[in-house]
Amino acid sequence: MAPFATKVIRLSLKAVSAVSAEAAGRAAFWIFCRTPSRKPRNGKEAALLKAAAPVMERSQRVTLSFAGGWVVARHFERRPGGSGPRVLLAHGWGSRSDYLATMIEGLLSSGAEVIALDWPGHGASPGRSLTMPQAVRAIDAAWRHFDGFDVGIGHSFGGASLACAAGAVLCDVPARVPEKLVLIGAPSEMTWSFKGFGKVLNLAPKAQAAFEGTVERLSGRRVDGFDATRILAALRKPVLVIHAEDDKEVPAEHARRYGTVGPNVELHWANGFGHRRIVSAAPVIDKISAFLAQERRESRLRRIA
């Protein structure tokens, strides 16, 4: 948010909180979930969208419905001769599947089938807000439509969402667990985000509690229950975590938390690529392709055995 807008919101919430901390918390949650404009923020983003267009045009647009809404996914069939895994690809907050075009190309070149989601309030999907429960339901909708995925790859919010979907954080949505997960620049838990946002808005303690309490009313789970490290530790599925120590949006400490989960998690540092360039970096895409190829080799060995 712009400094002036932040100042106005702080003063407004302070006034509301003086009357009702609960109302202030609900208002803070609404602001927290509000998604940014889909329009490119600068010339660089406009150029990226233009460059992505030929790639995206080769996909089939699929509409996926879930309780409370619907989203758009892009389905990229395997190229002739391709025998790679079926991959669910999820972008980060304020992004869209188009910005993952370079990664999509890399995955297709490795033989994969790719389904790229646009979250609610992003890309071609409708709305102006996004919550983690919505994201989990969107993943569930994709899972049902495509009859499951071999691999889930998510950047930032997308990575955290895939982990939460695998952990069945919503009581009415079954666990959606791919054979492998790749988390790129992803937060390891949601409490960090809520505490940080509350500090930005200078929320009083009671308003902060109401802000975080909205999550439980929506999902039936406290905000500290959205902890991807606990989920991955319980799943014991192979996970590749890719992060840059120079990431200014999601601190590297989140990657280090993932690294403590256990031997099923491989931590790979992609320093120098920050938070956004990391998804298009050739070394990162090569690393992911090798991770997927390893799965195929292991499967063949298991069949032979």
C-alpha positions in Angstrom: 0.0 0.0 0.0 1.1 3.6 -0.6 2.2 5.5 2.5 -0.7 7.9 2.4 -3.2 5.2 2.0 -1.7 3.2 4.8 -1.8 6.3 7.1 -5.5 6.9 6.2 -6.4 3.2 6.9 -4.5 3.2 10.2 -6.5 6.3 11.4 -9.7 4.8 10.2 -9.2 1.4 11.9 -8.1 3.2 15.1 -11.4 5.0 15.1 -13.4 1.9 14.4 -11.4 -0.1 17.1 -12.4 2.5 19.7 -16.0 1.5 19.1 -15.6 -2.2 18.2 -12.4 -4.2 18.1 -14.3 -6.9 16.3 -15.4 -4.6 13.5 -11.9 -3.3 13.2 -10.5 -6.8 12.9 -13.1 -7.7 10.2 -12.2 -4.6 8.3 -8.5 -5.4 8.5 -9.2 -8.9 7.2 -11.1 -7.5 4.2 -8.2 -5.2 3.4 -5.7 -8.0 3.9 -7.6 -10.2 1.3 -8.1 -7.5 -1.3 -6.1 -8.4 -4.4 -4.2 -5.9 -6.4 -5.1 -4.6 -9.9 -4.5 -7.1 -12.7 -3.0 -4.3 -14.9 0.8 -4.4 -15.4 2.4 -2.2 -12.8 5.2 -1.1 -15.1 6.7 -1.5 -18.6 8.6 -4.6 -17.6 5.5 -6.4 -16.5 3.7 -5.3 -19.7 6.6 -6.7 -21.7 6.5 -10.0 -19.8 2.7 -10.4 -20.6 3.3 -9.7 -24.2 6.2 -12.2 -24.4 4.0 -14.8 -22.6 1.1 -14.5 -25.0 2.3 -17.0 -27.6 2.9 -19.6 -24.9 -0.5 -19.1 -23.2 -2.3 -19.3 -26.6 -1.2 -22.9 -26.9 -3.2 -23.9 -23.8 -6.8 -24.8 -23.4 -8.8 -22.6 -21.0 -10.7 -24.6 -18.4 -13.2 -23.2 -15.9 -13.2 -24.9 -12.5 -16.0 -24.3 -10.0 -15.9 -24.7 -6.2 -18.1 -23.7 -3.3 -18.3 -20.0 -3.4 -16.7 -19.3 -6.8 -14.8 -20.4 -9.8 -11.4 -20.0 -11.3 -9.7 -20.3 -14.7 -6.9 -22.8 -15.4 -4.7 -23.2 -18.4 -4.2 -26.8 -19.6 -1.0 -27.5 -21.6 -1.0 -31.0 -23.1 2.2 -33.0 -23.2 4.2 -32.5 -26.3 4.5 -35.4 -28.8 6.6 -38.1 -27.2 6.3 -36.5 -23.7 5.9 -38.9 -20.8 6.5 -36.6 -17.9 4.3 -36.1 -14.8 1.1 -34.1 -14.7 1.9 -30.8 -12.9 -0.3 -28.4 -11.1 1.4 -24.9 -11.3 0.3 -22.1 -8.9 1.5 -18.5 -9.0 2.0 -16.1 -6.2 0.0 -13.2 -4.7 -0.5 -10.4 -7.2 0.8 -12.5 -10.1 -0.9 -14.7 -12.7 -0.1 -17.8 -14.7 1.2 -15.8 -17.6 4.1 -14.7 -15.6 5.1 -18.3 -15.3 5.4 -18.8 -19.0 9.1 -19.4 -19.0 8.7 -22.1 -16.4 5.8 -23.6 -18.3 8.0 -23.8 -21.4 10.7 -25.5 -19.4 8.3 -28.1 -17.9 6.7 -28.8 -21.3 10.2 -29.3 -22.8 10.9 -31.9 -20.1 7.8 -33.9 -21.2 5.4 -32.7 -18.5 1.7 -32.0 -18.8 1.0 -28.6 -17.1 -2.2 -27.1 -15.6 -1.6 -23.5 -14.5 -4.1 -22.0 -12.1 -5.2 -18.3 -11.8 -6.2 -17.7 -8.3 -9.5 -15.8 -7.5 -8.9 -12.1 -8.0 -5.9 -12.8 -10.4 -5.4 -13.2 -14.1 -8.4 -14.5 -15.9 -10.3 -15.5 -12.7 -13.0 -13.3 -11.3 -13.1 -11.4 -8.0 -11.1 -8.9 -6.1 -10.2 -10.9 -3.0 -8.4 -14.1 -2.1 -8.2 -16.2 1.0 -6.3 -19.4 1.8 -9.6 -21.4 2.1 -10.5 -20.2 -1.4 -7.1 -21.3 -2.7 -7.4 -24.8 -1.2 -10.9 -25.1 -2.7 -9.5 -24.1 -6.1 -6.8 -26.7 -5.8 -9.5 -29.3 -4.9 -11.5 -28.3 -8.0 -8.5 -28.7 -10.2 -7.7 -32.1 -8.6 -11.3 -33.3 -9.2 -11.4 -32.1 -12.8 -8.0 -33.5 -13.8 -8.2 -36.6 -11.6 -5.1 -35.7 -9.5 -1.6 -34.5 -10.1 1.8 -36.1 -9.8 3.6 -32.9 -8.9 2.6 -29.6 -7.4 4.7 -26.5 -8.0 3.9 -23.3 -6.3 5.5 -19.9 -6.1 5.1 -17.8 -2.9 1.4 -17.9 -1.8 0.9 -20.7 -4.4 3.5 -22.9 -2.7 2.0 -22.4 0.7 -1.5 -23.1 -0.7 -0.3 -26.4 -2.2 1.1 -27.4 1.1 -2.1 -26.5 3.0 -4.2 -28.4 0.4 -2.0 -31.5 1.0 -2.6 -31.1 4.7 -6.4 -31.1 4.5 -6.6 -27.8 6.4 -10.3 -27.5 5.6 -12.5 -30.2 7.2 -14.8 -30.5 4.2 -12.0 -30.8 1.6 -9.9 -34.0 1.4 -6.2 -33.9 1.4 -4.8 -33.4 -2.1 -1.3 -34.9 -2.0 0.8 -35.1 -5.1 3.8 -37.5 -5.2 6.2 -34.5 -5.1 6.0 -30.8 -4.2 8.2 -27.9 -5.3 7.9 -24.7 -3.2 9.5 -21.6 -4.6 10.0 -18.5 -2.4 7.1 -19.8 -0.3 6.2 -18.8 3.3 6.3 -21.7 5.7 3.4 -20.5 7.9 0.7 -17.8 7.9 1.1 -16.3 11.4 4.1 -14.4 10.1 2.0 -12.7 7.4 -0.9 -11.8 9.8 1.4 -10.4 12.5 3.3 -8.4 9.9 0.1 -6.9 8.4 -1.2 -6.1 11.8 2.0 -4.1 12.6 1.7 -2.2 9.3 -1.9 -1.2 10.3 -1.0 -0.5 13.9 -3.8 -2.8 15.1 -4.5 -2.8 18.8 -4.2 -6.2 20.5 -8.0 -6.8 20.6 -8.4 -5.8 16.9 -5.4 -8.0 16.0 -7.1 -11.0 17.8 -10.3 -10.3 15.9 -8.3 -10.0 12.6 -6.7 -13.4 13.1 -10.0 -14.9 14.5 -11.7 -14.3 11.1 -9.5 -17.1 9.7 -11.0 -19.6 12.2 -14.6 -18.4 11.4 -13.9 -19.0 7.7 -12.0 -22.3 7.9 -12.6 -23.8 11.3 -8.8 -23.7 11.9 -6.8 -21.1 13.8 -4.2 -19.1 11.8 -1.3 -21.0 13.4 -2.8 -24.2 12.0 -1.8 -23.1 8.5 1.8 -24.2 9.1 3.3 -25.9 6.0 6.3 -27.3 7.9 4.1 -29.3 10.2 2.1 -30.6 7.2 5.2 -31.6 5.2 6.7 -33.3 8.3 3.6 -35.5 8.6 3.3 -36.3 4.8 6.9 -37.4 4.3 6.6 -36.8 0.6 9.6 -35.6 -1.4 9.7 -31.8 -1.4 12.1 -29.4 -3.2 12.3 -26.0 -1.6 13.9 -23.3 -3.7 14.5 -19.9 -2.2 16.9 -16.9 -2.6 18.6 -15.4 0.5 18.1 -12.0 -1.1 14.3 -12.5 -1.3 12.9 -9.2 0.1 9.2 -10.4 0.2 9.4 -13.8 1.9 12.4 -13.9 4.3 14.9 -16.8 3.8 14.1 -17.9 7.3 11.0 -19.6 5.9 13.2 -21.8 3.7 15.4 -22.6 6.6 12.3 -23.7 8.6 11.4 -26.0 5.7 14.9 -27.3 5.8 14.5 -28.6 9.3 11.4 -30.7 8.4 13.4 -33.9 7.7 15.2 -35.9 5.0 12.2 -35.7 2.6 12.9 -31.9 2.1 15.7 -30.7 -0.1 16.6 -27.1 0.3 18.2 -25.4 -2.8 19.4 -21.8 -2.6 18.9 -19.7 -5.8 20.7 -16.6 -4.6 20.7 -13.5 -6.7 17.2 -14.1 -8.2 15.2 -12.4 -5.4 11.5 -13.2 -5.1 10.1 -12.7 -8.6 12.8 -13.3 -11.1 13.4 -16.7 -9.5 10.4 -18.3 -11.4 12.0 -17.5 -14.7 15.6 -18.2 -13.9 17.2 -21.0 -16.1 19.1 -22.6 -13.2 15.9 -22.9 -11.2 13.9 -24.4 -14.0 16.8 -26.9 -14.7 16.8 -27.8 -11.0 13.1 -28.5 -11.1 13.3 -30.5 -14.3 16.0 -32.7 -12.7 13.8 -33.2 -9.6 11.0 -34.4 -11.8 13.2 -36.6 -13.9 14.5 -38.2 -10.6 10.9 -39.1 -9.8 10.6 -40.9 -13.2 13.9 -42.8 -12.7 12.8 -43.9 -9.2 9.4 -45.1 -10.5 11.1 -47.2 -13.2 13.4 -48.7 -10.6 10.5 -49.6 -8.4 8.7 -51.3 -11.3 11.8 -53.3 -12.2 12.2 -54.3 -8.5 
